[in-house]
Amino acid sequence: MEDKPIFAFVLMPFAPKFGDVYELGIKEASSSVGITANRLDEQIFVEGMMERIYRQIEAADIIIADMSDQNPNVFYEVGYAHAKDKLCILLTHDTKDIPFDLKHRRHIEYKGSISLLRQELIKNLDWAKTEIENARRSQLRVVFKPRNTSLSSAKYSASAHITFQIDLFNDSNRPSTEITAIYFYTGNLWLIEQDGKECPKTDSDVLGFSHRYFLKSPVTRLHAKSWAQLQISTRRVIALAYRGDEIRDSYTVTGNVLLRFTTSDGVFDYREYINVEVEDIPF
């Protein structure tokens, strides 16, 4: 299973103007990191087109989708991929083409530049490849989802509140490695709570992150084809008037986080880029 080639299924309009985007951007970037990428029009199949698309989305390790021009077929297919908890990398010529409720998802704005697309996609595919290889070795696939978000703002300060749902899947036919500890890394000082209790923290031992928080694992091991979930609430002051920050009614919170599993078979790191809107909604 670990040696199985990583497959990326590409969703995009078939218009001629996307030819170079696909051949020189997506295909070359994927090939350079050892990932096989193709789209429907390259495949031979006997079932109906939509059945084939569903099957390929389900079989793919990665979904690469170009959202440019807001093509309704691509939007529908991406929705199906998200419903299947697929690892998706969204592309667009202009971020205006990405709907508001997808803007927090990992995406690349390439602005018509094939070289920029290739460069950024290689970075994202390197990350995705590591995630997939970790899942194959540990039998732990991690899906990190921001859920409830809010902003508490006053005259002199504003604080962001974000709840994250973390789903753990074992898609394999054998039990996962034994989980001995879970750590959550951030680049700023957040208050992290799990089950209503503040999580213990210490300085980070990973370059690029400031703090490490200890999380309780919901299970010690995931059985074959099983699932578990943990949820954490996070809070941090993001604006202070005394230091010159503008106190607003909404903010975009961005940054990288890392979820580290220490297991009986070694350490497995899962990185995620966070991009969420927090708003002060009056009641």
VEXFI-641968 format. One record per residue (C-alpha): residue number from 1; residue in three letters; x, y, z. Coordinates in pm, 1 decimal, always signed. Layout:
<pts>
<pt resi="NUM" resn="ALA" u="X" v="Y" w="Z"/>
...
</pts>
This chain:
<pts>
<pt resi="1" resn="MET" u="+0.0" v="+0.0" w="+0.0"/>
<pt resi="2" resn="GLU" u="+281.1" v="+242.1" w="+89.9"/>
<pt resi="3" resn="ASP" u="+437.4" v="+194.2" w="-256.4"/>
<pt resi="4" resn="LYS" u="+111.3" v="+256.8" w="-442.2"/>
<pt resi="5" resn="PRO" u="+150.3" v="+561.8" w="-672.6"/>
<pt resi="6" resn="ILE" u="-20.1" v="+877.4" w="-550.4"/>
<pt resi="7" resn="PHE" u="-302.1" v="+973.8" w="-785.6"/>
<pt resi="8" resn="ALA" u="-440.8" v="+1325.3" w="-837.5"/>
<pt resi="9" resn="PHE" u="-767.0" v="+1362.1" w="-1026.5"/>
<pt resi="10" resn="VAL" u="-801.6" v="+1698.5" w="-1201.4"/>
<pt resi="11" resn="LEU" u="-1131.4" v="+1886.4" w="-1224.2"/>
<pt resi="12" resn="MET" u="-1135.1" v="+2183.1" w="-1461.7"/>
<pt resi="13" resn="PRO" u="-1312.1" v="+2327.8" w="-1765.1"/>
<pt resi="14" resn="PHE" u="-1211.2" v="+2162.6" w="-2093.8"/>
<pt resi="15" resn="ALA" u="-1196.6" v="+2495.4" w="-2281.6"/>
<pt resi="16" resn="PRO" u="-885.9" v="+2541.5" w="-2503.6"/>
<pt resi="17" resn="LYS" u="-762.1" v="+2837.2" w="-2294.4"/>
<pt resi="18" resn="PHE" u="-696.7" v="+2594.8" w="-2006.8"/>
<pt resi="19" resn="GLY" u="-468.6" v="+2373.2" w="-2217.5"/>
<pt resi="20" resn="ASP" u="-139.4" v="+2522.2" w="-2095.2"/>
<pt resi="21" resn="VAL" u="-270.9" v="+2545.5" w="-1739.2"/>
<pt resi="22" resn="TYR" u="-319.2" v="+2170.4" w="-1745.6"/>
<pt resi="23" resn="GLU" u="-23.8" v="+2049.1" w="-1952.4"/>
<pt resi="24" resn="LEU" u="+248.1" v="+2295.1" w="-1844.3"/>
<pt resi="25" resn="GLY" u="+116.9" v="+2379.8" w="-1499.4"/>
<pt resi="26" resn="ILE" u="-68.5" v="+2094.1" w="-1333.9"/>
<pt resi="27" resn="LYS" u="+83.5" v="+1796.0" w="-1517.3"/>
<pt resi="28" resn="GLU" u="+443.1" v="+1918.9" w="-1494.2"/>
<pt resi="29" resn="ALA" u="+412.5" v="+2016.5" w="-1127.5"/>
<pt resi="30" resn="SER" u="+259.7" v="+1678.9" w="-1039.3"/>
<pt resi="31" resn="SER" u="+520.6" v="+1484.5" w="-1234.5"/>
<pt resi="32" resn="SER" u="+806.7" v="+1675.8" w="-1069.9"/>
<pt resi="33" resn="VAL" u="+704.0" v="+1550.6" w="-723.5"/>
<pt resi="34" resn="GLY" u="+622.3" v="+1195.1" w="-833.5"/>
<pt resi="35" resn="ILE" u="+243.3" v="+1224.3" w="-844.9"/>
<pt resi="36" resn="THR" u="+30.8" v="+1091.2" w="-1131.2"/>
<pt resi="37" resn="ALA" u="-228.4" v="+1348.4" w="-1242.5"/>
<pt resi="38" resn="ASN" u="-491.4" v="+1311.9" w="-1510.2"/>
<pt resi="39" resn="ARG" u="-839.8" v="+1428.0" w="-1597.9"/>
<pt resi="40" resn="LEU" u="-1145.1" v="+1261.1" w="-1743.2"/>
<pt resi="41" resn="ASP" u="-1074.5" v="+1328.0" w="-2111.6"/>
<pt resi="42" resn="GLU" u="-749.0" v="+1127.7" w="-2088.4"/>
<pt resi="43" resn="GLN" u="-918.9" v="+813.5" w="-1961.1"/>
<pt resi="44" resn="ILE" u="-1088.2" v="+523.4" w="-2135.4"/>
<pt resi="45" resn="PHE" u="-1404.3" v="+402.8" w="-1962.2"/>
<pt resi="46" resn="VAL" u="-1732.1" v="+227.8" w="-2037.1"/>
<pt resi="47" resn="GLU" u="-1961.1" v="+365.3" w="-1764.5"/>
<pt resi="48" resn="GLY" u="-2142.4" v="+699.5" w="-1788.9"/>
<pt resi="49" resn="MET" u="-1943.2" v="+1019.3" w="-1754.1"/>
<pt resi="50" resn="MET" u="-2081.4" v="+1118.8" w="-1412.4"/>
<pt resi="51" resn="GLU" u="-2036.6" v="+766.8" w="-1275.7"/>
<pt resi="52" resn="ARG" u="-1675.4" v="+777.4" w="-1389.5"/>
<pt resi="53" resn="ILE" u="-1619.6" v="+1116.3" w="-1226.6"/>
<pt resi="54" resn="TYR" u="-1765.7" v="+989.1" w="-897.8"/>
<pt resi="55" resn="ARG" u="-1544.6" v="+679.5" w="-910.0"/>
<pt resi="56" resn="GLN" u="-1231.2" v="+878.8" w="-986.9"/>
<pt resi="57" resn="ILE" u="-1297.3" v="+1129.0" w="-708.6"/>
<pt resi="58" resn="GLU" u="-1343.3" v="+841.8" w="-465.7"/>
<pt resi="59" resn="ALA" u="-1027.6" v="+664.8" w="-590.6"/>
<pt resi="60" resn="ALA" u="-806.6" v="+973.9" w="-596.3"/>
<pt resi="61" resn="ASP" u="-560.1" v="+1060.9" w="-321.1"/>
<pt resi="62" resn="ILE" u="-574.9" v="+1429.8" w="-418.1"/>
<pt resi="63" resn="ILE" u="-825.2" v="+1645.4" w="-603.1"/>
<pt resi="64" resn="ILE" u="-684.6" v="+1939.6" w="-800.9"/>
<pt resi="65" resn="ALA" u="-964.4" v="+2170.5" w="-915.5"/>
<pt resi="66" resn="ASP" u="-943.6" v="+2488.1" w="-1123.8"/>
<pt resi="67" resn="MET" u="-1230.3" v="+2712.0" w="-1009.3"/>
<pt resi="68" resn="SER" u="-1162.3" v="+2981.4" w="-1271.3"/>
<pt resi="69" resn="ASP" u="-1468.3" v="+3118.8" w="-1451.7"/>
<pt resi="70" resn="GLN" u="-1694.3" v="+2961.1" w="-1187.5"/>
<pt resi="71" resn="ASN" u="-1772.1" v="+2657.9" w="-1401.8"/>
<pt resi="72" resn="PRO" u="-2086.8" v="+2494.5" w="-1251.0"/>
<pt resi="73" resn="ASN" u="-1972.1" v="+2140.0" w="-1332.8"/>
<pt resi="74" resn="VAL" u="-1641.8" v="+2192.4" w="-1151.5"/>
<pt resi="75" resn="PHE" u="-1822.5" v="+2349.1" w="-853.4"/>
<pt resi="76" resn="TYR" u="-2056.4" v="+2048.9" w="-830.9"/>
<pt resi="77" resn="GLU" u="-1770.2" v="+1799.8" w="-853.9"/>
<pt resi="78" resn="VAL" u="-1566.3" v="+1984.6" w="-588.9"/>
<pt resi="79" resn="GLY" u="-1870.4" v="+1974.4" w="-360.0"/>
<pt resi="80" resn="TYR" u="-1884.3" v="+1597.0" w="-404.1"/>
<pt resi="81" resn="ALA" u="-1510.5" v="+1570.5" w="-329.0"/>
<pt resi="82" resn="HIS" u="-1548.8" v="+1773.6" w="-10.1"/>
<pt resi="83" resn="ALA" u="-1843.9" v="+1557.7" w="+96.5"/>
<pt resi="84" resn="LYS" u="-1608.1" v="+1259.8" w="+60.6"/>
<pt resi="85" resn="ASP" u="-1346.8" v="+1437.7" w="+278.5"/>
<pt resi="86" resn="LYS" u="-1097.0" v="+1438.6" w="-7.2"/>
<pt resi="87" resn="LEU" u="-774.7" v="+1635.5" w="+12.4"/>
<pt resi="88" resn="CYS" u="-847.9" v="+1920.3" w="-231.4"/>
<pt resi="89" resn="ILE" u="-618.5" v="+2183.9" w="-378.6"/>
<pt resi="90" resn="LEU" u="-816.5" v="+2462.1" w="-546.0"/>
<pt resi="91" resn="LEU" u="-670.7" v="+2675.1" w="-827.4"/>
<pt resi="92" resn="THR" u="-799.9" v="+2998.9" w="-970.5"/>
<pt resi="93" resn="HIS" u="-694.4" v="+3278.3" w="-1200.6"/>
<pt resi="94" resn="ASP" u="-869.7" v="+3521.8" w="-963.5"/>
<pt resi="95" resn="THR" u="-982.0" v="+3456.9" w="-604.0"/>
<pt resi="96" resn="LYS" u="-1316.1" v="+3620.3" w="-686.7"/>
<pt resi="97" resn="ASP" u="-1404.0" v="+3291.5" w="-858.5"/>
<pt resi="98" resn="ILE" u="-1383.7" v="+3100.3" w="-528.6"/>
<pt resi="99" resn="PRO" u="-1712.4" v="+3116.3" w="-333.1"/>
<pt resi="100" resn="PHE" u="-1700.4" v="+3275.0" w="+11.5"/>
<pt resi="101" resn="ASP" u="-1761.8" v="+2948.3" w="+193.5"/>
<pt resi="102" resn="LEU" u="-1460.2" v="+2788.6" w="+20.2"/>
<pt resi="103" resn="LYS" u="-1211.6" v="+3071.9" w="+71.3"/>
<pt resi="104" resn="HIS" u="-1077.9" v="+2910.8" w="+389.9"/>
<pt resi="105" resn="ARG" u="-984.8" v="+2602.6" w="+185.0"/>
<pt resi="106" resn="ARG" u="-632.3" v="+2561.3" w="+52.0"/>
<pt resi="107" resn="HIS" u="-615.5" v="+2746.9" w="-278.9"/>
<pt resi="108" resn="ILE" u="-368.2" v="+2896.4" w="-526.4"/>
<pt resi="109" resn="GLU" u="-428.2" v="+3219.0" w="-717.5"/>
<pt resi="110" resn="TYR" u="-204.1" v="+3200.0" w="-1025.5"/>
<pt resi="111" resn="LYS" u="-319.3" v="+3519.3" w="-1203.8"/>
<pt resi="112" resn="GLY" u="-270.0" v="+3373.2" w="-1551.7"/>
<pt resi="113" resn="SER" u="+96.0" v="+3284.9" w="-1485.0"/>
<pt resi="114" resn="ILE" u="+182.2" v="+2922.3" w="-1561.2"/>
<pt resi="115" resn="SER" u="+520.3" v="+2953.8" w="-1388.8"/>
<pt resi="116" resn="LEU" u="+355.2" v="+3087.6" w="-1071.2"/>
<pt resi="117" resn="LEU" u="+99.6" v="+2807.3" w="-1084.4"/>
<pt resi="118" resn="ARG" u="+369.6" v="+2543.9" w="-1125.7"/>
<pt resi="119" resn="GLN" u="+581.7" v="+2690.1" w="-845.6"/>
<pt resi="120" resn="GLU" u="+296.7" v="+2714.5" w="-592.8"/>
<pt resi="121" resn="LEU" u="+142.2" v="+2382.3" w="-689.8"/>
<pt resi="122" resn="ILE" u="+472.1" v="+2201.9" w="-634.5"/>
<pt resi="123" resn="LYS" u="+479.9" v="+2338.1" w="-277.1"/>
<pt resi="124" resn="ASN" u="+122.3" v="+2228.7" w="-215.3"/>
<pt resi="125" resn="LEU" u="+173.1" v="+1886.0" w="-369.7"/>
<pt resi="126" resn="ASP" u="+485.7" v="+1830.2" w="-160.4"/>
<pt resi="127" resn="TRP" u="+272.5" v="+1898.5" w="+147.4"/>
<pt resi="128" resn="ALA" u="-6.8" v="+1673.0" w="+21.1"/>
<pt resi="129" resn="LYS" u="+236.1" v="+1392.8" w="-58.9"/>
<pt resi="130" resn="THR" u="+370.1" v="+1400.1" w="+297.8"/>
<pt resi="131" resn="GLU" u="+14.6" v="+1389.8" w="+436.7"/>
<pt resi="132" resn="ILE" u="-72.7" v="+1087.9" w="+222.8"/>
<pt resi="133" resn="GLU" u="+248.6" v="+901.8" w="+301.9"/>
<pt resi="134" resn="ASN" u="+190.9" v="+961.7" w="+674.3"/>
<pt resi="135" resn="ALA" u="-162.5" v="+826.3" w="+645.2"/>
<pt resi="136" resn="ARG" u="-40.6" v="+515.6" w="+462.4"/>
<pt resi="137" resn="ARG" u="+234.4" v="+442.6" w="+713.9"/>
<pt resi="138" resn="SER" u="+30.9" v="+511.3" w="+1028.5"/>
<pt resi="139" resn="GLN" u="-319.6" v="+422.1" w="+900.2"/>
<pt resi="140" resn="LEU" u="-421.5" v="+766.0" w="+1032.2"/>
<pt resi="141" resn="ARG" u="-582.2" v="+1011.0" w="+790.5"/>
<pt resi="142" resn="VAL" u="-647.9" v="+1350.7" w="+944.7"/>
<pt resi="143" resn="VAL" u="-918.0" v="+1595.6" w="+830.3"/>
<pt resi="144" resn="PHE" u="-889.5" v="+1934.9" w="+999.6"/>
<pt resi="145" resn="LYS" u="-1202.2" v="+2154.2" w="+986.9"/>
<pt resi="146" resn="PRO" u="-1265.0" v="+2501.0" w="+1132.8"/>
<pt resi="147" resn="ARG" u="-1620.7" v="+2500.1" w="+1264.9"/>
<pt resi="148" resn="ASN" u="-1768.4" v="+2778.7" w="+1475.8"/>
<pt resi="149" resn="THR" u="-1593.4" v="+3114.6" w="+1455.4"/>
<pt resi="150" resn="SER" u="-1668.6" v="+3441.6" w="+1632.7"/>
<pt resi="151" resn="LEU" u="-1512.3" v="+3770.7" w="+1732.0"/>
<pt resi="152" resn="SER" u="-1537.3" v="+3945.0" w="+2066.8"/>
<pt resi="153" resn="SER" u="-1460.2" v="+4311.0" w="+2016.7"/>
<pt resi="154" resn="ALA" u="-1462.4" v="+4597.1" w="+2264.2"/>
<pt resi="155" resn="LYS" u="-1339.9" v="+4955.5" w="+2254.0"/>
<pt resi="156" resn="TYR" u="-974.9" v="+4865.3" w="+2306.2"/>
<pt resi="157" resn="SER" u="-937.1" v="+4499.1" w="+2201.8"/>
<pt resi="158" resn="ALA" u="-1063.7" v="+4218.0" w="+1978.9"/>
<pt resi="159" resn="SER" u="-1038.1" v="+3842.5" w="+2036.5"/>
<pt resi="160" resn="ALA" u="-1090.2" v="+3559.6" w="+1788.3"/>
<pt resi="161" resn="HIS" u="-1267.0" v="+3239.2" w="+1888.0"/>
<pt resi="162" resn="ILE" u="-1236.9" v="+2935.5" w="+1658.8"/>
<pt resi="163" resn="THR" u="-1356.3" v="+2580.0" w="+1718.5"/>
<pt resi="164" resn="PHE" u="-1179.9" v="+2308.0" w="+1522.6"/>
<pt resi="165" resn="GLN" u="-1311.5" v="+1960.8" w="+1449.8"/>
<pt resi="166" resn="ILE" u="-1038.8" v="+1704.2" w="+1383.0"/>
<pt resi="167" resn="ASP" u="-1153.5" v="+1378.3" w="+1224.3"/>
<pt resi="168" resn="LEU" u="-927.5" v="+1073.8" w="+1236.2"/>
<pt resi="169" resn="PHE" u="-987.8" v="+798.6" w="+981.7"/>
<pt resi="170" resn="ASN" u="-836.3" v="+458.2" w="+928.2"/>
<pt resi="171" resn="ASP" u="-920.6" v="+370.1" w="+567.7"/>
<pt resi="172" resn="SER" u="-705.5" v="+57.8" w="+566.1"/>
<pt resi="173" resn="ASN" u="-792.2" v="-305.0" w="+635.7"/>
<pt resi="174" resn="ARG" u="-569.2" v="-330.0" w="+942.1"/>
<pt resi="175" resn="PRO" u="-551.7" v="-152.5" w="+1279.8"/>
<pt resi="176" resn="SER" u="-365.9" v="+176.3" w="+1301.4"/>
<pt resi="177" resn="THR" u="-46.1" v="+227.6" w="+1489.2"/>
<pt resi="178" resn="GLU" u="-92.4" v="+281.6" w="+1865.5"/>
<pt resi="179" resn="ILE" u="-132.9" v="+651.4" w="+1954.1"/>
<pt resi="180" resn="THR" u="+71.5" v="+748.2" w="+2260.9"/>
<pt resi="181" resn="ALA" u="+32.2" v="+1129.9" w="+2249.3"/>
<pt resi="182" resn="ILE" u="-110.5" v="+1412.6" w="+2035.3"/>
<pt resi="183" resn="TYR" u="+38.6" v="+1763.0" w="+2023.4"/>
<pt resi="184" resn="PHE" u="-102.8" v="+2076.6" w="+1860.7"/>
<pt resi="185" resn="TYR" u="+147.8" v="+2343.1" w="+1747.7"/>
<pt resi="186" resn="THR" u="+74.9" v="+2709.9" w="+1677.9"/>
<pt resi="187" resn="GLY" u="+280.6" v="+3013.2" w="+1583.0"/>
<pt resi="188" resn="ASN" u="+117.1" v="+3242.3" w="+1838.3"/>
<pt resi="189" resn="LEU" u="+6.5" v="+3218.3" w="+2198.5"/>
<pt resi="190" resn="TRP" u="-349.1" v="+3083.1" w="+2190.6"/>
<pt resi="191" resn="LEU" u="-566.8" v="+2958.5" w="+2472.0"/>
<pt resi="192" resn="ILE" u="-654.4" v="+2603.4" w="+2369.2"/>
<pt resi="193" resn="GLU" u="-934.0" v="+2411.4" w="+2539.6"/>
<pt resi="194" resn="GLN" u="-1052.0" v="+2053.3" w="+2499.6"/>
<pt resi="195" resn="ASP" u="-1367.5" v="+1923.2" w="+2668.6"/>
<pt resi="196" resn="GLY" u="-1400.7" v="+2257.7" w="+2847.9"/>
<pt resi="197" resn="LYS" u="-1055.1" v="+2237.5" w="+3006.9"/>
<pt resi="198" resn="GLU" u="-743.1" v="+2436.6" w="+2920.1"/>
<pt resi="199" resn="CYS" u="-477.7" v="+2224.6" w="+2744.4"/>
<pt resi="200" resn="PRO" u="-131.0" v="+2212.2" w="+2899.2"/>
<pt resi="201" resn="LYS" u="+132.4" v="+2392.9" w="+2689.9"/>
<pt resi="202" resn="THR" u="+506.6" v="+2435.3" w="+2657.7"/>
<pt resi="203" resn="ASP" u="+750.6" v="+2599.5" w="+2419.5"/>
<pt resi="204" resn="SER" u="+760.6" v="+2441.7" w="+2074.6"/>
<pt resi="205" resn="ASP" u="+1030.5" v="+2195.8" w="+1975.9"/>
<pt resi="206" resn="VAL" u="+945.4" v="+2240.7" w="+1603.7"/>
<pt resi="207" resn="LEU" u="+1098.5" v="+2523.2" w="+1401.1"/>
<pt resi="208" resn="GLY" u="+841.4" v="+2777.3" w="+1283.9"/>
<pt resi="209" resn="PHE" u="+600.9" v="+2726.6" w="+1574.9"/>
<pt resi="210" resn="SER" u="+599.8" v="+2903.7" w="+1911.7"/>
<pt resi="211" resn="HIS" u="+400.6" v="+2674.6" w="+2137.5"/>
<pt resi="212" resn="ARG" u="+300.9" v="+2311.7" w="+2177.8"/>
<pt resi="213" resn="TYR" u="-26.4" v="+2200.0" w="+2341.3"/>
<pt resi="214" resn="PHE" u="-109.3" v="+1855.1" w="+2471.4"/>
<pt resi="215" resn="LEU" u="-436.7" v="+1703.9" w="+2344.4"/>
<pt resi="216" resn="LYS" u="-616.4" v="+1399.2" w="+2478.9"/>
<pt resi="217" resn="SER" u="-661.7" v="+1128.3" w="+2219.1"/>
<pt resi="218" resn="PRO" u="-1016.3" v="+991.8" w="+2179.9"/>
<pt resi="219" resn="VAL" u="-873.5" v="+641.1" w="+2119.2"/>
<pt resi="220" resn="THR" u="-544.8" v="+457.3" w="+2160.1"/>
<pt resi="221" resn="ARG" u="-580.3" v="+282.8" w="+1825.1"/>
<pt resi="222" resn="LEU" u="-816.5" v="+300.2" w="+1527.6"/>
<pt resi="223" resn="HIS" u="-949.9" v="-33.7" w="+1408.0"/>
<pt resi="224" resn="ALA" u="-976.5" v="-109.5" w="+1037.0"/>
<pt resi="225" resn="LYS" u="-1223.8" v="+115.9" w="+852.0"/>
<pt resi="226" resn="SER" u="-1299.3" v="+312.2" w="+1168.7"/>
<pt resi="227" resn="TRP" u="-1325.2" v="+678.9" w="+1265.6"/>
<pt resi="228" resn="ALA" u="-1276.1" v="+896.4" w="+1571.6"/>
<pt resi="229" resn="GLN" u="-1303.3" v="+1266.7" w="+1639.6"/>
<pt resi="230" resn="LEU" u="-1166.4" v="+1530.1" w="+1871.4"/>
<pt resi="231" resn="GLN" u="-1263.9" v="+1894.4" w="+1903.2"/>
<pt resi="232" resn="ILE" u="-1071.6" v="+2191.6" w="+2039.0"/>
<pt resi="233" resn="SER" u="-1170.5" v="+2551.1" w="+2110.1"/>
<pt resi="234" resn="THR" u="-912.4" v="+2822.2" w="+2051.8"/>
<pt resi="235" resn="ARG" u="-902.8" v="+3185.9" w="+2159.7"/>
<pt resi="236" resn="ARG" u="-650.0" v="+3466.7" w="+2110.1"/>
<pt resi="237" resn="VAL" u="-639.8" v="+3846.4" w="+2129.5"/>
<pt resi="238" resn="ILE" u="-574.8" v="+3962.5" w="+1771.5"/>
<pt resi="239" resn="ALA" u="-597.1" v="+4341.2" w="+1807.1"/>
<pt resi="240" resn="LEU" u="-511.1" v="+4589.3" w="+2082.8"/>
<pt resi="241" resn="ALA" u="-573.8" v="+4961.0" w="+2049.7"/>
<pt resi="242" resn="TYR" u="-278.8" v="+5057.5" w="+2272.0"/>
<pt resi="243" resn="ARG" u="-32.5" v="+4906.2" w="+2026.3"/>
<pt resi="244" resn="GLY" u="-191.8" v="+5085.7" w="+1731.7"/>
<pt resi="245" resn="ASP" u="-418.9" v="+4806.9" w="+1603.2"/>
<pt resi="246" resn="GLU" u="-748.5" v="+4901.7" w="+1443.5"/>
<pt resi="247" resn="ILE" u="-1046.2" v="+4753.0" w="+1627.2"/>
<pt resi="248" resn="ARG" u="-1277.8" v="+4621.7" w="+1355.5"/>
<pt resi="249" resn="ASP" u="-1592.5" v="+4411.4" w="+1327.9"/>
<pt resi="250" resn="SER" u="-1421.5" v="+4134.7" w="+1127.8"/>
<pt resi="251" resn="TYR" u="-1074.6" v="+3989.3" w="+1069.2"/>
<pt resi="252" resn="THR" u="-912.5" v="+3720.8" w="+858.9"/>
<pt resi="253" resn="VAL" u="-713.6" v="+3478.3" w="+1071.9"/>
<pt resi="254" resn="THR" u="-439.4" v="+3298.8" w="+880.4"/>
<pt resi="255" resn="GLY" u="-139.9" v="+3084.5" w="+968.2"/>
<pt resi="256" resn="ASN" u="+1.2" v="+2735.7" w="+988.7"/>
<pt resi="257" resn="VAL" u="-72.4" v="+2476.9" w="+1253.3"/>
<pt resi="258" resn="LEU" u="+71.7" v="+2131.7" w="+1305.0"/>
<pt resi="259" resn="LEU" u="-82.0" v="+1821.9" w="+1459.6"/>
<pt resi="260" resn="ARG" u="+179.6" v="+1571.5" w="+1578.5"/>
<pt resi="261" resn="PHE" u="+101.8" v="+1210.4" w="+1664.6"/>
<pt resi="262" resn="THR" u="+360.1" v="+1016.2" w="+1859.9"/>
<pt resi="263" resn="THR" u="+294.9" v="+648.1" w="+1808.0"/>
<pt resi="264" resn="SER" u="+442.4" v="+306.2" w="+1859.4"/>
<pt resi="265" resn="ASP" u="+572.3" v="+327.5" w="+1500.7"/>
<pt resi="266" resn="GLY" u="+723.8" v="+676.8" w="+1522.7"/>
<pt resi="267" resn="VAL" u="+620.9" v="+1041.0" w="+1490.9"/>
<pt resi="268" resn="PHE" u="+374.4" v="+1160.2" w="+1225.2"/>
<pt resi="269" resn="ASP" u="+319.9" v="+1529.2" w="+1151.9"/>
<pt resi="270" resn="TYR" u="+11.7" v="+1672.1" w="+978.8"/>
<pt resi="271" resn="ARG" u="+35.9" v="+2039.0" w="+876.8"/>
<pt resi="272" resn="GLU" u="-258.9" v="+2259.5" w="+791.9"/>
<pt resi="273" resn="TYR" u="-293.9" v="+2615.9" w="+666.5"/>
<pt resi="274" resn="ILE" u="-571.7" v="+2808.4" w="+839.6"/>
<pt resi="275" resn="ASN" u="-760.2" v="+3087.2" w="+661.8"/>
<pt resi="276" resn="VAL" u="-1087.4" v="+3179.4" w="+833.7"/>
<pt resi="277" resn="GLU" u="-1305.1" v="+3487.5" w="+877.6"/>
<pt resi="278" resn="VAL" u="-1409.8" v="+3590.0" w="+1228.5"/>
<pt resi="279" resn="GLU" u="-1688.8" v="+3842.2" w="+1273.5"/>
<pt resi="280" resn="ASP" u="-1853.1" v="+4024.7" w="+1561.3"/>
<pt resi="281" resn="ILE" u="-2221.9" v="+3948.4" w="+1503.2"/>
<pt resi="282" resn="PRO" u="-2455.9" v="+4163.1" w="+1716.0"/>
<pt resi="283" resn="PHE" u="-2758.1" v="+3995.3" w="+1872.6"/>
</pts>
